Amino acid sequence: MAPRSSWKGFLKLSLVSVPVKAYTAHDTSEEVHLNQLHKSCNSRIRYQKVCPEHGELKSDEIVSGYEFAKDQYVVIDPEEIAKLRSESDKSIHIDGFVKADAVDPIYHAGKTYYLLPDGVAGNRPYSLLLQGMVQAGVQALAHVVLTGREQLVLVRPVENLLAITVLHYAKSVKGFVEFRGDAPQEAAAKDELALAKTLIQASTLERFDLSDYPNTYVENLTKMIRMKIDGEEIVQAPEPETPKILNLMDALKKSVAEAQAGAPRKMAPSVPAAGRGARRRKAAGAEGRKRG
């Protein structure tokens, strides 16, 4: 079944209008969701929306409001907010183009949507805009109304598609100047800097594919859940043995030697370790297979 679009509208650049659909780029199906339980009986915790004067409320009895003074609220109706926007707001309005590296990733808000043409009529202008942006090496700053509010977004080519990434507004991001005073001012020693550069070069990946990095948290949590269902004991994973090097230069030299030799990085086991009961069951199973 084809994914359901999250948004429909137009991508607009001056008088050029491209009908598009937006599809979320993030897949949450692999996430493991945990519930809150009562510690003593494992009953699931339920949350009730309660008015101090009228008790528990239904969802259709609840509205949104802004507290403008102590215990004084003005009610905000989503339909009233919608009246502040015209019908043309059902569009992604491109304000202008910037170089591909002009927007620092610190402004990315974590939500990205793929844009696809909405119907055959959108194919030609969509392809024209995509190819033009790729050849010019640019991305676009734009505004669009998503989830009921106006968002600043970055329109950018991703492979052979266009995508929009929601951005934080500048006032929502702490500037680096706030932390400038805490940054170290010490100049690196020349010999240490040379070794650091060598270490970086030796540790640079020749091939990079993000799919090579699994979600180990989900894998570990899933394995632990299965172990607990099976009644297995969870024990602490052993710490890897690492040499105690207190001198920075010695640490750099040893790290460079290992990197140049292609030595694999030593990492602690990332999967839950089974307890004694589990090991006994596994050993018994192996012994039974041998006898069979």
C-alpha positions as CSV (number, residue, x, y, z in Angstrom):
1,M,0.0,0.0,0.0
2,A,1.4,3.4,-1.0
3,P,2.2,5.8,1.9
4,R,-0.4,8.4,2.7
5,S,0.6,12.0,2.0
6,S,1.0,14.3,5.0
7,W,0.2,17.5,3.0
8,K,-1.0,18.6,-0.4
9,G,-0.6,22.0,-2.0
10,F,1.7,23.9,-4.4
11,L,5.4,24.7,-4.5
12,K,5.6,28.3,-5.8
13,L,8.4,30.3,-7.2
14,S,7.3,33.6,-8.5
15,L,4.6,32.8,-11.1
16,V,5.7,29.1,-11.4
17,S,3.4,26.8,-9.5
18,V,4.0,23.1,-9.0
19,P,1.3,20.9,-7.5
20,V,3.0,18.6,-4.9
21,K,2.3,16.1,-2.2
22,A,4.4,15.8,0.9
23,Y,5.3,12.5,2.6
24,T,7.1,12.3,5.9
25,A,10.7,11.1,5.5
26,H,10.9,9.5,9.0
27,D,9.8,6.0,9.8
28,T,8.8,5.4,13.4
29,S,7.6,1.8,12.9
30,E,10.8,0.3,14.4
31,E,10.5,2.3,17.6
32,V,9.8,0.3,20.8
33,H,7.2,2.1,22.9
34,L,7.2,1.6,26.7
35,N,4.2,2.1,29.0
36,Q,4.2,3.5,32.5
37,L,3.2,0.9,35.1
38,H,2.4,0.9,38.8
39,K,5.6,-0.4,40.5
40,S,3.8,-2.6,43.0
41,C,1.3,-4.4,40.7
42,N,2.4,-3.6,37.1
43,S,-1.0,-2.1,36.2
44,R,-0.8,0.4,33.4
45,I,-1.0,4.1,34.4
46,R,-4.0,6.0,32.9
47,Y,-4.0,9.8,32.5
48,Q,-7.3,11.6,33.0
49,K,-8.0,15.2,32.0
50,V,-9.6,16.7,35.0
51,C,-11.2,20.2,35.7
52,P,-10.8,21.1,39.4
53,E,-14.5,22.3,39.3
54,H,-16.2,19.8,37.1
55,G,-14.1,16.6,37.3
56,E,-13.0,14.4,34.3
57,L,-13.6,15.9,30.9
58,K,-14.1,14.6,27.4
59,S,-11.9,15.7,24.6
60,D,-14.6,17.8,22.9
61,E,-15.0,19.8,26.2
62,I,-11.4,21.0,26.1
63,V,-10.2,24.2,24.3
64,S,-6.8,26.0,24.1
65,G,-6.1,29.2,25.9
66,Y,-3.4,31.7,26.6
67,E,-2.8,33.0,30.1
68,F,-2.4,36.8,29.8
69,A,-2.7,37.4,33.5
70,K,-2.8,35.3,36.7
71,D,-5.6,32.8,36.2
72,Q,-7.0,34.8,33.3
73,Y,-7.1,33.2,29.9
74,V,-8.2,34.2,26.4
75,V,-9.5,31.2,24.4
76,I,-7.8,30.5,21.1
77,D,-9.9,28.7,18.5
78,P,-7.9,26.9,15.7
79,E,-10.6,28.1,13.2
80,E,-9.9,31.7,14.2
81,I,-6.2,31.2,13.6
82,A,-7.0,29.8,10.2
83,K,-9.0,33.0,9.4
84,L,-5.7,35.0,9.7
85,R,-4.4,33.1,6.7
86,S,-5.6,33.3,3.1
87,E,-6.3,30.4,0.8
88,S,-3.0,31.0,-0.9
89,D,-1.3,29.7,2.3
90,K,-1.9,26.2,1.0
91,S,1.4,26.6,-0.7
92,I,5.2,26.4,-0.2
93,H,6.3,29.9,-1.0
94,I,10.0,30.1,-2.0
95,D,11.5,33.3,-0.8
96,G,14.9,32.8,-2.4
97,F,17.8,30.5,-3.0
98,V,21.0,30.1,-1.0
99,K,24.2,28.0,-1.4
100,A,23.8,24.4,-0.4
101,D,25.9,24.9,2.8
102,A,24.5,28.3,3.8
103,V,22.2,27.0,6.5
104,D,23.9,25.3,9.4
105,P,22.3,21.9,10.5
106,I,21.9,23.4,14.0
107,Y,18.8,25.1,12.6
108,H,17.2,21.8,11.3
109,A,14.2,21.0,13.5
110,G,14.2,17.3,12.8
111,K,11.2,17.0,10.5
112,T,11.7,16.3,6.8
113,Y,9.2,15.6,4.1
114,Y,9.7,14.3,0.5
115,L,7.9,16.3,-2.2
116,L,6.4,14.5,-5.2
117,P,4.4,15.9,-8.1
118,D,0.7,15.7,-7.5
119,G,-0.5,14.5,-10.9
120,V,1.0,14.4,-14.4
121,A,0.7,18.2,-14.8
122,G,3.3,18.7,-12.1
123,N,6.0,16.5,-13.6
124,R,7.5,19.0,-16.0
125,P,7.8,22.0,-13.7
126,Y,8.9,19.8,-10.8
127,S,11.7,18.3,-12.9
128,L,12.7,21.7,-14.2
129,L,13.0,23.2,-10.7
130,L,14.8,20.1,-9.3
131,Q,17.4,20.0,-12.1
132,G,17.9,23.7,-12.0
133,M,18.6,23.6,-8.3
134,V,21.0,20.7,-8.6
135,Q,23.0,22.3,-11.4
136,A,23.2,25.6,-9.5
137,G,24.2,23.9,-6.3
138,V,21.5,25.8,-4.3
139,Q,18.7,25.2,-1.8
140,A,15.7,27.4,-1.2
141,L,14.3,29.1,1.8
142,A,10.5,29.0,1.9
143,H,7.4,29.4,4.1
144,V,4.6,26.9,4.5
145,V,1.8,26.2,6.9
146,L,2.2,22.8,8.4
147,T,0.3,21.3,11.4
148,G,-1.6,24.5,11.8
149,R,1.3,27.0,12.0
150,E,3.6,28.8,9.6
151,Q,7.0,27.1,9.3
152,L,10.3,28.2,7.9
153,V,11.6,25.4,5.7
154,L,14.5,24.5,3.5
155,V,13.7,23.1,0.1
156,R,16.5,20.9,-1.1
157,P,17.3,18.2,-3.7
158,V,17.7,14.7,-2.2
159,E,18.8,12.3,-4.9
160,N,16.2,12.7,-7.6
161,L,13.6,14.3,-5.4
162,L,12.8,17.5,-3.7
163,A,12.4,17.6,0.1
164,I,11.5,20.2,2.7
165,T,13.2,20.3,6.0
166,V,11.6,22.3,8.8
167,L,13.9,24.9,10.3
168,H,14.1,26.6,13.7
169,Y,13.8,30.3,13.6
170,A,17.0,32.2,14.5
171,K,15.5,33.4,17.8
172,S,14.8,29.8,18.8
173,V,18.5,28.7,18.5
174,K,21.1,29.7,21.1
175,G,24.0,31.6,19.4
176,F,27.6,30.3,19.8
177,V,28.5,33.6,21.4
178,E,26.7,32.6,24.5
179,F,29.3,29.9,25.1
180,R,32.3,31.6,23.6
181,G,33.7,32.5,27.0
182,D,33.8,28.8,28.0
183,A,35.6,27.6,24.9
184,P,39.3,26.7,25.5
185,Q,41.7,29.4,24.2
186,E,44.9,27.2,24.4
187,A,46.8,26.9,21.2
188,A,47.6,23.3,20.2
189,A,51.3,22.2,20.2
190,K,52.7,21.7,16.6
191,D,53.8,18.2,17.2
192,E,50.5,17.2,18.8
193,L,48.5,18.9,16.0
194,A,50.5,17.1,13.4
195,L,49.7,13.7,15.1
196,A,46.0,14.7,15.4
197,K,45.8,15.4,11.7
198,T,47.5,12.1,10.9
199,L,45.0,10.3,13.2
200,I,42.1,12.0,11.5
201,Q,43.4,11.1,8.1
202,A,44.0,7.5,9.1
203,S,40.5,7.3,10.6
204,T,38.7,8.8,7.6
205,L,36.2,6.4,6.2
206,E,36.8,5.4,2.6
207,R,33.2,4.5,2.1
208,F,30.2,5.8,4.1
209,D,26.7,4.4,4.1
210,L,24.4,5.5,6.9
211,S,22.5,2.1,6.6
212,D,25.6,0.5,8.0
213,Y,24.7,2.0,11.4
214,P,21.8,0.1,13.0
215,N,19.6,1.4,15.7
216,T,21.4,-0.4,18.5
217,Y,19.1,1.0,21.2
218,V,16.1,-0.6,19.6
219,E,18.0,-3.9,18.9
220,N,19.2,-4.1,22.5
221,L,15.8,-3.1,24.0
222,T,14.0,-5.7,21.8
223,K,16.5,-8.4,22.8
224,M,16.2,-7.5,26.5
225,I,12.4,-7.7,26.3
226,R,12.6,-11.2,24.8
227,M,15.0,-12.3,27.5
228,K,12.8,-11.0,30.3
229,I,9.8,-12.7,28.7
230,D,11.8,-16.0,28.7
231,G,12.7,-15.4,32.4
232,E,16.4,-14.9,31.6
233,E,18.6,-12.8,34.0
234,I,20.1,-9.6,32.7
235,V,23.7,-9.1,33.8
236,Q,26.1,-6.2,33.3
237,A,28.2,-6.4,30.1
238,P,31.9,-6.5,30.8
239,E,33.9,-3.3,30.2
240,P,36.6,-3.6,27.5
241,E,40.2,-3.6,28.6
242,T,41.8,-0.3,27.6
243,P,45.4,0.8,28.3
244,K,45.7,3.6,30.9
245,I,47.6,6.3,29.0
246,L,47.8,9.6,30.9
247,N,50.1,11.4,28.4
248,L,48.3,13.1,25.5
249,M,51.2,12.6,23.1
250,D,51.5,8.9,24.0
251,A,47.7,8.5,23.4
252,L,48.0,10.2,20.0
253,K,51.0,8.0,19.0
254,K,49.3,4.8,20.0
255,S,46.0,5.8,18.3
256,V,47.8,6.7,15.1
257,A,49.6,3.3,15.1
258,E,46.3,1.4,15.6
259,A,44.5,3.4,13.0
260,Q,47.2,3.0,10.4
261,A,47.4,-0.7,11.1
262,G,43.7,-1.0,10.6
263,A,43.0,-2.2,14.1
264,P,39.3,-2.4,14.9
265,R,38.0,-0.2,17.6
266,K,37.4,-2.0,20.8
267,M,33.8,-1.5,21.9
268,A,31.9,-2.9,24.9
269,P,29.3,-5.5,23.9
270,S,26.2,-3.6,23.0
271,V,23.7,-6.4,23.5
272,P,22.3,-7.5,26.9
273,A,24.2,-10.4,28.4
274,A,22.3,-13.4,29.5
275,G,22.5,-14.5,33.2
276,R,23.6,-17.8,34.6
277,G,20.1,-19.4,34.1
278,A,20.2,-18.6,30.4
279,R,23.7,-19.9,30.0
280,R,22.7,-23.2,31.7
281,R,19.8,-23.6,29.4
282,K,21.9,-22.9,26.4
283,A,24.6,-25.3,27.5
284,A,22.0,-28.0,28.2
285,G,20.5,-27.5,24.8
286,A,23.9,-27.8,23.1
287,E,24.7,-31.0,25.1
288,G,21.3,-32.4,24.0
289,R,22.1,-31.7,20.4
290,K,25.5,-33.4,20.7
291,R,23.9,-36.5,22.1
292,G,21.2,-36.5,19.4
